Amino acid sequence: MSTDRPVPVAVSTEPARPATVPPRMNSTSPPSAPAQTPPSGVPLLAAPHRTLFFAGLLGLLLGTAWWALHICARYHGVPLFALVLQPAPIWAHSFLMLFAVFPTLFFGFLFTVFPRWMNGPAITRTEYVTTAALFAAGTLLWLIGTVAGIGWLVAGCVATGLALLVAVVALFRVLLGAPQVVSHAVVVLIALCVQLVALAGFGYGIATGNDFALHFAVRTSLWGGLLPVFFAVCHRMIPFFSQNVVPGYVAWRPLWVLVGVVSLVYLRLLAGTAGALWLLPVADAALFVLTALCAWHWTSFKARGNPLLWTLYAGYVWLPIAVLLQTVRDTSFLVTGEWALGRAPVHALGMGFFGGMLVAMVTRVTMGHSGRPLRMDRLTLACFLLLQLGTVSRVLSEVLTAPIAIQATLLGSLVLWLGAVGVWVGRVGGIYLKPRIDGRPG
């Protein structure tokens, strides 16, 4: 793989579709976009990925530490959370991950590639700084609210909702100003609108103490908001990255697969909401076939010596695993009247797929857009592998039945996840505070 080459514009992760100026490999801004320069020499504000990745990584670290403290308190009787008022800790955990942390991180990527996909106008500094600041405020307000009261929690929902709204409007502006429209961008924007609905539902549930609204919001965010965004990015970027690295690799990303996966995701979401539970195993099974088919076509064993590429494969494979677990869970309910596997499918999806893809993608963008060699070093790779072990341990904690085994695997997953996240954040976080090492802007 190549490192960034000195050109007078910011570098991209994917070439644009036919354009008047030939795109450069590893560039993320449209050829016509002016180079980003830090105001007052502040590197953190020089590009969307810097500001949003930094805010998202801090949120990830704080959110993970908060949850780890809660689990330790629950199992060891330490009254660390005696003052938690509302909501139940599981809702706080869901909000931090689904509505605050994951969106902050993936907007760092979307703000970078979205203009490039369609040769559209660049995201402005005001848009990405405002988005990052509001997401960070929402995270902090929520953490304070867990011990300070409902008003703080609602304020956290409002701040996060405003961040999401600003970001969605910014992406719509790019779409409307672009000379061409790509299907991946449309899927992403539809999913983000669904995410807005889910967040509004969550805020309502918090303000009124309505558990049904909270359940609806979390399910909607997970399946209708985040999953289509992550899949659309994978469908577009994994074949592209592979084609640039693996000799003879043939990119496979037919439109019907993208449409099929997204349609099935929304079908199962609507079926679950309407109470048509008999449809869930059917939709799950079809979704598993399509996502597994993608894993088969996208994965190349010739990339085994390139961890920056094969970690994308490893992160993605958690999606068909999560869908398979969900198929077993939904089928179990229809046959026995009981939900099997607990929250194993959710954690395979959230920790394995979302978490794994974010580590691989964030690392790739961070290295390439700081002027560093486009590769994953051993420390970052070790963090990725520890996150995989943490995911396996968390999934097992939902499957095992012996109390001591459940406690050991649950606490083990927290140790692995928190340790890996802490080291990884320290490894890449400092890069956003320094100028590019090649002296270029961005």
C-alpha positions in Angstrom: 0.0 0.0 0.0 1.1 3.5 -0.6 1.3 6.5 1.7 -0.2 9.9 0.9 1.5 11.6 -2.1 2.2 15.3 -2.1 -0.6 16.9 -4.0 -2.1 20.3 -3.6 -5.4 19.0 -2.2 -6.4 16.8 0.7 -6.0 13.1 0.2 -8.9 10.6 -0.3 -9.9 7.1 0.9 -11.7 6.3 -2.3 -11.6 7.7 -5.8 -14.7 9.6 -6.8 -16.8 8.5 -9.7 -16.0 10.1 -13.1 -14.7 13.6 -12.5 -13.0 16.3 -14.4 -9.8 16.0 -12.3 -8.4 12.4 -11.9 -8.7 11.6 -8.2 -5.7 10.6 -6.0 -5.6 7.4 -4.1 -6.2 7.9 -0.4 -7.9 11.3 -0.8 -11.2 12.0 1.0 -12.0 15.5 -0.2 -13.4 16.3 -3.7 -10.8 17.5 -6.2 -12.3 20.9 -6.2 -12.3 21.3 -2.4 -9.8 23.7 -1.0 -7.1 22.3 1.3 -8.1 22.5 5.0 -5.9 24.7 7.1 -6.1 24.9 10.9 -7.4 28.1 12.3 -4.8 29.8 14.5 -2.6 26.7 14.0 -4.9 24.3 15.9 -4.4 20.9 14.2 -7.4 19.4 16.1 -9.7 21.6 14.0 -7.9 21.2 10.7 -10.2 18.4 9.3 -13.5 16.7 10.1 -11.9 13.4 11.0 -9.5 15.0 13.6 -12.2 16.8 15.5 -14.9 14.1 15.5 -12.5 11.1 16.0 -11.0 12.9 19.0 -14.4 13.6 20.5 -15.6 10.1 19.8 -12.6 8.4 21.2 -12.9 10.3 24.5 -16.6 9.5 24.6 -15.8 5.8 24.0 -13.2 5.8 26.8 -15.6 7.6 29.3 -18.6 5.5 28.3 -16.7 2.2 28.6 -15.2 3.2 32.0 -18.6 4.2 33.3 -20.1 0.8 32.3 -17.1 -1.1 33.8 -17.6 0.7 37.1 -21.3 -0.2 37.1 -20.6 -3.9 36.4 -17.9 -4.0 39.1 -20.3 -2.3 41.6 -23.1 -4.7 40.7 -21.0 -7.8 41.3 -18.9 -6.7 44.2 -21.4 -4.6 46.2 -19.3 -1.4 46.0 -21.9 1.4 46.2 -20.4 3.4 43.3 -23.7 3.9 41.7 -25.9 4.3 44.8 -26.8 7.7 43.6 -28.0 6.7 40.1 -31.5 8.1 39.9 -32.8 7.2 36.5 -32.8 5.6 34.0 -31.8 2.0 34.7 -28.0 1.6 33.9 -28.7 -0.5 30.8 -30.5 2.5 29.2 -27.6 4.8 30.1 -25.2 2.3 28.5 -27.4 2.0 25.4 -27.7 5.8 25.0 -23.9 6.4 25.3 -23.0 3.7 22.7 -25.9 4.0 20.2 -26.6 7.7 20.2 -23.4 9.4 21.4 -20.2 7.4 20.8 -20.8 5.4 17.6 -22.3 8.3 15.7 -19.5 10.7 16.7 -17.0 8.3 15.3 -18.7 7.4 12.1 -19.4 11.1 11.3 -15.7 11.6 11.4 -15.6 9.1 8.5 -18.7 10.2 6.7 -17.8 13.9 6.7 -14.5 12.9 5.1 -15.8 10.5 2.4 -19.3 11.8 1.6 -18.2 14.8 -0.5 -15.7 12.5 -2.3 -18.3 9.9 -3.2 -20.3 12.4 -5.2 -17.7 15.1 -6.0 -19.8 17.4 -3.8 -18.9 20.4 -1.7 -16.8 19.9 1.3 -18.1 19.9 4.9 -17.4 23.2 6.4 -15.4 23.7 9.6 -18.4 25.3 11.3 -20.5 22.1 10.6 -18.0 19.6 11.8 -16.9 21.5 14.9 -20.5 22.2 15.9 -21.4 18.5 15.4 -18.4 17.4 17.5 -19.0 19.9 20.3 -22.7 19.0 20.6 -22.0 15.2 20.7 -19.3 15.8 23.3 -21.8 18.0 25.3 -24.5 15.3 25.1 -22.1 12.6 26.3 -21.0 14.7 29.3 -24.5 15.9 30.2 -25.7 12.3 30.1 -22.9 11.0 32.4 -23.6 13.8 34.8 -27.4 13.1 34.6 -27.0 9.5 35.8 -26.3 10.9 39.2 -27.8 14.4 39.0 -31.3 13.8 37.7 -33.6 13.6 34.8 -33.2 17.2 33.7 -29.5 16.6 32.9 -30.4 13.4 31.0 -33.0 15.2 28.9 -30.5 18.0 28.2 -28.0 15.3 27.0 -30.7 13.9 24.6 -31.3 17.4 23.3 -27.6 18.2 22.7 -27.1 14.8 21.0 -30.2 15.4 18.9 -29.0 18.8 17.8 -25.6 17.3 16.9 -27.3 14.6 14.8 -29.6 17.2 13.1 -26.6 19.5 12.3 -24.7 16.5 10.8 -27.7 15.3 8.7 -28.4 18.8 7.4 -24.7 19.1 6.4 -24.8 15.8 4.5 -28.0 16.8 2.8 -26.3 20.0 1.7 -23.5 17.9 0.2 -26.0 15.7 -1.6 -28.0 18.6 -3.0 -24.8 20.3 -4.2 -23.3 17.3 -5.8 -23.3 16.7 -9.6 -24.1 13.1 -9.1 -25.8 10.9 -6.4 -24.6 7.5 -5.3 -26.8 4.8 -3.7 -24.6 4.5 -0.7 -25.2 8.1 0.2 -28.9 7.8 -0.1 -28.9 4.7 2.2 -26.8 6.5 4.8 -29.1 9.6 4.8 -32.3 7.5 5.1 -30.7 5.6 8.0 -29.6 8.8 9.7 -33.2 10.1 9.5 -34.4 6.9 11.2 -31.7 7.5 13.8 -33.2 10.9 14.5 -36.6 9.3 15.0 -35.1 6.8 17.4 -33.3 9.5 19.4 -36.5 11.5 19.7 -38.3 8.4 21.0 -35.5 7.8 23.5 -35.7 11.3 24.8 -39.4 10.9 25.2 -39.0 7.7 27.0 -36.5 9.3 29.4 -38.6 12.4 30.1 -41.8 10.3 30.7 -40.3 7.1 32.2 -41.8 5.1 29.4 -39.9 1.8 29.0 -41.8 0.9 25.8 -40.5 4.0 24.1 -37.0 3.2 25.3 -37.2 -0.3 24.0 -38.5 1.0 20.7 -35.8 3.6 20.4 -32.9 1.2 21.1 -34.2 -1.4 18.6 -34.8 1.2 16.0 -31.4 2.8 16.4 -29.6 -0.5 16.3 -31.3 -2.1 13.3 -32.7 0.9 11.4 -30.2 3.6 12.2 -26.7 2.3 12.8 -26.7 -1.0 10.9 -27.6 0.4 7.4 -24.9 3.1 7.8 -22.2 0.6 8.7 -23.2 -1.8 6.0 -23.4 0.8 3.3 -19.9 2.0 4.2 -18.6 -1.6 4.2 -20.3 -2.4 0.8 -18.6 0.6 -0.8 -15.2 0.7 0.9 -14.1 -2.9 1.7 -14.0 -4.0 -2.0 -12.3 -0.7 -2.9 -9.6 -1.0 -0.3 -9.0 -4.7 -1.2 -8.8 -3.9 -4.9 -6.0 -1.3 -4.2 -3.9 -3.8 -2.2 -4.6 -7.4 -3.4 -3.3 -8.2 -6.9 -6.0 -9.5 -9.2 -8.8 -8.8 -6.7 -12.2 -8.2 -8.3 -14.4 -5.7 -6.5 -17.8 -7.2 -5.8 -20.5 -4.8 -4.7 -23.7 -5.2 -6.7 -26.5 -2.8 -6.0 -29.0 -5.6 -5.4 -27.1 -6.8 -2.3 -27.1 -3.3 -0.8 -30.9 -2.9 -1.5 -31.6 -6.4 -0.3 -29.7 -6.1 3.0 -31.2 -2.7 3.9 -34.7 -3.8 2.9 -34.5 -6.9 5.1 -33.2 -4.8 8.0 -36.2 -2.5 7.8 -38.6 -5.4 7.2 -37.5 -7.1 10.5 -37.7 -3.8 12.3 -41.2 -3.1 11.1 -42.3 -6.7 11.8 -41.0 -6.6 15.3 -42.7 -3.3 16.0 -46.0 -4.5 14.5 -45.8 -7.7 16.6 -45.5 -10.0 13.5 -42.9 -12.1 15.2 -43.4 -15.0 12.8 -41.7 -12.9 10.1 -38.5 -12.4 12.1 -36.8 -15.8 11.5 -37.5 -15.5 7.8 -36.0 -12.1 7.5 -33.1 -13.1 9.7 -32.3 -16.1 7.6 -32.4 -14.2 4.4 -30.3 -11.4 6.0 -27.7 -14.0 7.1 -27.4 -15.4 3.6 -26.8 -12.0 2.1 -24.3 -10.8 4.7 -22.4 -14.1 4.7 -22.3 -13.9 0.9 -20.6 -10.5 1.2 -18.1 -11.9 3.6 -17.3 -14.7 1.1 -16.8 -12.4 -1.8 -15.0 -9.6 0.0 -12.5 -11.6 2.0 -9.1 -12.4 0.4 -6.6 -14.6 2.1 -3.9 -12.8 0.1 -4.3 -9.9 2.6 -3.1 -12.0 5.6 0.1 -10.0 5.7 -1.7 -6.7 5.7 -3.5 -6.2 9.0 -4.9 -2.8 8.0 -6.9 -4.7 5.4 -7.7 -8.0 7.0 -9.0 -6.4 10.2 -11.8 -5.0 8.0 -12.6 -8.6 7.0 -12.5 -9.7 10.7 -14.6 -6.8 11.8 -17.2 -7.4 9.1 -17.6 -11.1 9.7 -19.2 -10.3 13.0 -22.3 -9.1 11.1 -23.3 -12.5 9.7 -22.4 -14.0 13.1 -24.7 -11.6 14.9 -27.5 -12.2 12.4 -27.2 -15.9 12.8 -27.4 -15.6 16.6 -30.5 -13.4 16.1 -32.0 -16.0 13.8 -31.6 -18.7 16.6 -33.0 -16.3 19.2 -36.1 -15.4 17.2 -36.7 -19.0 16.1 -36.4 -20.1 19.7 -39.2 -17.8 20.8 -41.5 -19.1 18.0 -40.9 -22.7 18.9 -40.6 -22.6 22.7 -42.0 -19.2 23.7 -38.7 -18.2 25.3 -36.0 -15.9 24.0 -32.7 -17.8 23.7 -29.1 -16.4 23.9 -30.0 -13.3 25.9 -28.2 -10.2 24.5 -25.6 -12.3 22.6 -26.8 -11.1 19.1 -26.8 -7.4 20.2 -23.2 -7.6 21.6 -22.0 -9.5 18.6 -23.4 -6.7 16.5 -22.4 -3.7 18.6 -19.0 -4.8 20.0 -18.0 -7.1 17.2 -19.2 -5.5 14.0 -19.6 -1.8 15.0 -16.6 -1.8 17.3 -14.3 -3.8 15.0 -15.1 -1.8 11.9 -14.6 1.5 13.8 -11.2 0.5 15.0 -10.1 -0.7 11.5 -11.6 2.3 9.7 -10.5 5.0 12.2 -7.0 3.6 12.2 -6.8 3.6 8.5 -8.1 7.2 8.1 -5.9 8.4 10.9 -2.7 7.0 9.5 -3.3 8.0 5.9 -4.5 11.6 6.8 -1.6 12.4 9.1 1.1 11.7 6.5 2.1 8.4 8.2 2.6 5.1 6.4 -0.7 3.5 5.6 -0.3 0.4 7.8 -1.4 -0.9 11.2 1.4 -1.3 13.8 1.7 -4.1 16.2 0.3 -2.2 19.2 -2.9 -1.2 17.3 -3.2 -4.7 16.0 -2.9 -6.1 19.5 -5.7 -3.7 20.6 -7.9 -4.9 17.8 -7.3 -8.6 18.7 -8.1 -7.9 22.4 -11.3 -6.2 21.3 -12.2 -9.4 19.4 -11.5 -11.5 22.5 -13.6 -9.1 24.6 -16.5 -9.6 22.2 -16.2 -13.4 22.3 -16.1 -13.2 26.1 -19.2 -10.9 26.2 -21.2 -13.2 23.9 -20.3 -16.2 26.0 -21.5 -14.5 29.1 -25.0 -14.5 27.6 -24.8 -18.2 26.6 -23.3 -19.8 29.6 -25.5 -20.8 32.6 -23.2 -21.2 35.6 -23.2 -18.0 37.6 -19.4 -18.1 38.2 -18.8 -18.6 34.4 -21.2 -15.7 33.6 -19.4 -13.4 36.0 -15.9 -14.4 34.9 -16.7 -13.9 31.2 -18.6 -10.6 31.7 -15.9 -9.1 33.9 -13.2 -10.5 31.5 -14.9 -8.9 28.5 -14.8 -5.5 30.4 -11.1 -5.8 31.2 -10.2 -6.7 27.7 -12.4 -4.1 26.1 -11.4 -1.2 28.5 -7.7 -2.1 28.3 -7.7 -2.3 24.5 -9.8 0.9 24.1 -7.5 2.8 26.6 -4.3 1.8 24.8 -5.8 2.4 21.3 -7.2 5.9 22.3 -3.7 6.8 23.6 -2.1 5.4 20.4 -4.2 7.4 17.9 -5.6 10.2 20.0 -2.4 12.2 20.2 -2.1 12.2 16.4 -5.1 14.6 16.1 -3.3 17.2 18.2 -0.3 17.3 15.9 0.2 18.6 12.4 0.7 16.2 9.6 4.2 14.9 9.6 4.6 15.5 5.9 3.9 19.2 6.4 0.7 19.2 4.3 -2.6 20.8 5.5 -5.5 18.7 6.8 
